[in-house]
Amino acid sequence: MCGRYVPPDEAALERFWKIDRKNWRAWIEPVFNLAPTTQVPILVRADDGALELFCARWGLIPPWWKKDIPPSLTFNARSEEARQKPTWRHGLRAQRCLMPARGWYEWNENEPVRNESGRTVNQPYFLYSPNAEVIAFAGIWAVWESPTGPVISCALLSKAAAPSIAHIHHRMPVVLAPEQYDTWLSQAATEAEVDAAIAKARQDFAGHRVSTRVNNTRNNSPALIEAVAAQTGTVAQAKPPATKRRSASKVDLNNSLF
């Protein structure tokens, strides 16, 4: 769920938020195909009340992580179980952030299409709010002391998809409404207030088909979010995904039974 998204450009970000401090040496170039483990913008509320912009690794590394190699598959946290999982619970309780975005990509497993190479793949969609130029994912963040220095990282929270886009994918990021931002960023927010923000998050979403070029993370251009027509032809209906057994040696804190 949500393994790719589009952050806003610097001008849009500054129109939408009054950022008091930028902890970023140089703004990134426009990105239209942002993938996990890359650097993303996050907004946090400092102890003095200032709104700060940080650059964070998308893929949370818990402060207690002891290995030299970061954990895998920690870019999304299921909101329904985040309080019970050691990977997420500290961040949800005390280190919440906003992850600004224009929208995100999902792949409809019930809509098989041909890519440029003729292979059968799932149809990608760009999902967004038609009522907002910029949206904000509810995120959590952490600081990990790596062998070479501190690393700021983050993860977005997910929930069941809004009715308008559930036919495309059954999960979506928790997208907060502007009136929820202050509560989400406040360290004084109660558990009930945080849970209410998740439960009452935005539901106004739409989606359109986009090019299968988005499947390759090396492709990065504004054309990736442009709508394309539905493919016609005789591509066979996609089969339900087979259940895959996880390798016991692969680290997966996102779904581990902690």
C-alpha positions as CSV (number, residue, x, y, z in Angstrom):
1,M,0.0,0.0,0.0
2,C,1.3,3.4,-1.0
3,G,4.8,2.5,-2.0
4,R,5.1,5.6,-4.2
5,Y,4.0,9.2,-4.0
6,V,4.4,12.7,-5.3
7,P,5.6,15.5,-2.9
8,P,4.7,19.2,-3.5
9,D,7.3,21.5,-5.0
10,E,8.9,24.1,-2.8
11,A,6.6,26.9,-3.9
12,A,3.4,25.0,-3.2
13,L,4.8,23.9,0.2
14,E,5.5,27.5,1.2
15,R,2.1,28.7,0.0
16,F,0.4,26.1,2.1
17,W,2.4,26.3,5.3
18,K,4.2,29.0,7.2
19,I,7.5,27.2,7.8
20,D,9.6,28.8,10.5
21,R,12.8,26.8,10.1
22,K,14.2,24.7,7.2
23,N,16.6,22.0,8.2
24,W,17.5,21.3,4.6
25,R,20.7,22.4,3.0
26,A,19.1,22.6,-0.5
27,W,15.6,21.9,-1.7
28,I,15.2,18.7,-3.8
29,E,14.4,18.9,-7.5
30,P,10.7,18.2,-8.4
31,V,9.9,14.5,-7.9
32,F,7.0,12.7,-9.5
33,N,7.9,9.1,-8.5
34,L,9.1,9.1,-4.9
35,A,10.0,5.6,-3.6
36,P,10.8,4.2,-0.1
37,T,14.3,4.7,1.4
38,T,14.6,8.0,-0.5
39,Q,14.6,11.4,1.2
40,V,11.2,13.1,1.7
41,P,10.1,16.4,3.3
42,I,8.4,16.2,6.7
43,L,7.0,18.9,9.0
44,V,7.3,18.8,12.8
45,R,6.4,21.1,15.6
46,A,9.5,22.1,17.7
47,D,9.5,22.5,21.5
48,D,9.3,26.3,21.0
49,G,6.3,26.0,18.8
50,A,8.1,26.7,15.5
51,L,7.1,24.6,12.4
52,E,10.2,22.9,11.1
53,L,10.9,21.3,7.8
54,F,13.2,18.3,7.8
55,C,14.6,15.9,5.2
56,A,13.8,12.3,6.3
57,R,14.4,8.8,5.0
58,W,11.1,7.3,4.0
59,G,11.3,4.0,6.0
60,L,11.3,4.3,9.7
61,I,14.3,3.2,11.7
62,P,13.4,2.8,15.4
63,P,15.7,4.5,17.9
64,W,16.4,1.1,19.5
65,W,17.5,-0.5,16.2
66,K,20.9,-2.3,16.7
67,K,21.9,-3.5,13.3
68,D,24.0,-1.6,10.8
69,I,21.5,-2.2,8.0
70,P,18.1,-0.4,8.3
71,P,15.0,-2.6,8.6
72,S,12.9,-3.3,5.5
73,L,9.2,-2.6,4.8
74,T,8.8,0.1,7.4
75,F,7.5,2.9,5.2
76,N,3.8,2.3,6.0
77,A,2.3,1.7,9.5
78,R,-1.2,0.3,9.8
79,S,-3.0,2.8,12.0
80,E,-5.2,0.0,13.5
81,E,-2.3,-1.7,15.1
82,A,0.4,1.1,15.5
83,R,-0.1,1.4,19.2
84,Q,0.7,-2.2,19.8
85,K,3.8,-2.5,17.6
86,P,7.2,-1.5,19.1
87,T,8.2,-0.2,15.7
88,W,5.5,2.4,15.7
89,R,4.1,3.1,19.1
90,H,6.7,5.6,20.4
91,G,6.3,7.7,17.2
92,L,2.5,7.6,17.4
93,R,2.7,8.7,21.0
94,A,5.4,11.4,20.9
95,Q,6.9,12.0,17.5
96,R,4.2,12.7,14.9
97,C,4.8,14.6,11.7
98,L,3.1,15.7,8.5
99,M,4.3,14.3,5.2
100,P,3.2,16.8,2.5
101,A,2.1,15.4,-0.8
102,R,0.3,16.1,-4.1
103,G,-1.0,12.6,-4.3
104,W,0.0,8.9,-4.4
105,Y,0.0,5.9,-6.7
106,E,-1.8,2.6,-6.3
107,W,-2.0,-0.4,-8.6
108,N,-5.4,-2.0,-9.3
109,E,-4.8,-5.8,-9.2
110,N,-8.2,-6.4,-10.9
111,E,-7.2,-4.3,-14.0
112,P,-4.5,-6.1,-15.9
113,V,-2.8,-4.1,-18.7
114,R,0.2,-4.3,-21.0
115,N,3.2,-2.2,-20.3
116,E,5.6,-0.8,-22.9
117,S,7.4,-4.2,-23.1
118,G,4.2,-6.2,-23.6
119,R,4.2,-7.7,-20.1
120,T,1.0,-8.0,-18.2
121,V,1.0,-5.7,-15.1
122,N,-1.6,-4.1,-12.9
123,Q,-3.0,-0.7,-14.0
124,P,-1.4,2.2,-12.0
125,Y,-3.6,5.1,-10.8
126,F,-2.7,8.5,-9.4
127,L,-4.9,9.3,-6.3
128,Y,-5.4,12.8,-5.0
129,S,-7.9,15.2,-3.5
130,P,-9.6,17.3,-6.2
131,N,-10.3,19.9,-3.5
132,A,-6.7,20.5,-2.5
133,E,-3.4,21.4,-4.3
134,V,-1.4,19.9,-1.4
135,I,-2.4,17.2,1.1
136,A,-0.6,15.9,4.2
137,F,-0.2,12.3,5.2
138,A,-0.3,11.5,9.0
139,G,3.3,10.4,9.7
140,I,5.6,9.4,12.5
141,W,9.3,10.0,12.7
142,A,12.4,8.9,14.6
143,V,16.1,9.6,15.0
144,W,18.4,6.7,14.8
145,E,22.1,6.8,15.8
146,S,23.8,5.0,12.9
147,P,27.5,4.1,12.9
148,T,28.1,7.2,10.8
149,G,25.8,9.6,12.6
150,P,22.1,10.4,13.3
151,V,19.5,9.5,10.7
152,I,16.0,11.0,10.6
153,S,13.4,8.7,9.2
154,C,9.6,8.5,8.9
155,A,6.6,6.4,8.0
156,L,3.1,7.2,7.0
157,L,0.0,5.8,8.6
158,S,-2.5,3.8,6.6
159,K,-6.2,3.0,7.0
160,A,-9.1,1.5,5.0
161,A,-9.6,3.3,1.7
162,A,-12.3,6.0,1.2
163,P,-15.4,4.7,-0.6
164,S,-14.6,6.8,-3.7
165,I,-11.3,5.0,-4.3
166,A,-11.8,1.6,-2.7
167,H,-12.3,-0.1,-6.1
168,I,-8.8,0.8,-6.9
169,H,-7.1,-0.3,-3.7
170,H,-8.4,-1.3,-0.3
171,R,-5.9,0.7,1.7
172,M,-4.8,4.4,1.6
173,P,-2.7,6.8,3.6
174,V,-4.3,8.6,6.5
175,V,-4.7,12.1,5.0
176,L,-5.4,14.8,7.5
177,A,-7.6,17.8,7.0
178,P,-6.0,21.2,7.6
179,E,-7.9,21.7,10.8
180,Q,-6.3,18.5,12.2
181,Y,-2.7,19.5,11.6
182,D,-2.2,21.4,14.9
183,T,-3.6,18.5,16.9
184,W,-1.5,15.9,15.1
185,L,1.7,17.9,15.6
186,S,1.0,18.8,19.3
187,Q,2.9,16.8,21.9
188,A,0.1,17.6,24.3
189,A,-2.5,15.9,22.2
190,T,-4.2,13.0,24.0
191,E,-4.5,9.5,22.7
192,A,-8.2,10.0,22.1
193,E,-7.5,13.2,20.1
194,V,-4.9,11.4,18.0
195,D,-7.3,8.5,17.3
196,A,-10.1,10.9,16.4
197,A,-7.8,12.6,13.9
198,I,-7.2,9.3,12.2
199,A,-10.9,8.3,12.3
200,K,-12.1,11.6,10.9
201,A,-9.3,12.1,8.3
202,R,-10.1,13.3,4.8
203,Q,-12.4,11.2,2.5
204,D,-12.5,13.5,-0.6
205,F,-10.4,11.6,-3.1
206,A,-10.4,10.8,-6.8
207,G,-8.1,8.8,-9.1
208,H,-7.2,8.4,-12.7
209,R,-5.2,5.9,-14.7
210,V,-1.6,6.8,-15.4
211,S,1.1,5.4,-17.6
212,T,2.8,2.1,-16.6
213,R,6.1,4.0,-16.9
214,V,5.5,4.9,-13.2
215,N,6.4,1.2,-12.4
216,N,10.1,2.1,-13.0
217,T,11.4,4.3,-10.3
218,R,14.0,5.7,-12.7
219,N,11.2,7.5,-14.6
220,N,10.5,10.9,-13.1
221,S,8.5,13.5,-15.0
222,P,5.3,15.5,-14.7
223,A,3.8,13.2,-17.4
224,L,3.6,10.4,-14.9
225,I,0.6,11.9,-13.1
226,E,-1.3,12.7,-16.3
227,A,-4.4,10.7,-17.0
228,V,-4.3,8.1,-19.7
229,A,-7.2,6.2,-21.4
230,A,-8.2,2.7,-20.4
231,Q,-6.5,0.0,-22.4
232,T,-8.6,-2.0,-24.8
233,G,-7.8,-5.6,-25.9
234,T,-7.9,-9.1,-24.5
235,V,-5.7,-9.0,-21.5
236,A,-6.8,-11.8,-19.2
237,Q,-8.4,-11.0,-15.9
238,A,-5.9,-10.8,-13.1
239,K,-5.9,-13.8,-10.8
240,P,-6.1,-13.3,-7.1
241,P,-2.6,-12.8,-5.7
242,A,-1.0,-16.0,-4.5
243,T,-0.1,-16.2,-0.8
244,K,3.7,-15.9,-0.5
245,R,5.6,-17.4,2.4
246,R,7.9,-15.0,4.0
247,S,11.5,-15.8,4.3
248,A,12.4,-16.2,8.0
249,S,15.7,-14.4,7.3
250,K,14.1,-11.2,6.0
251,V,13.5,-8.4,8.4
252,D,9.9,-7.1,8.2
253,L,9.0,-5.1,11.3
254,N,5.9,-3.7,9.6
255,N,4.1,-7.1,9.8
256,S,6.1,-8.9,12.5
257,L,4.2,-10.5,15.4
258,F,5.5,-8.3,18.2
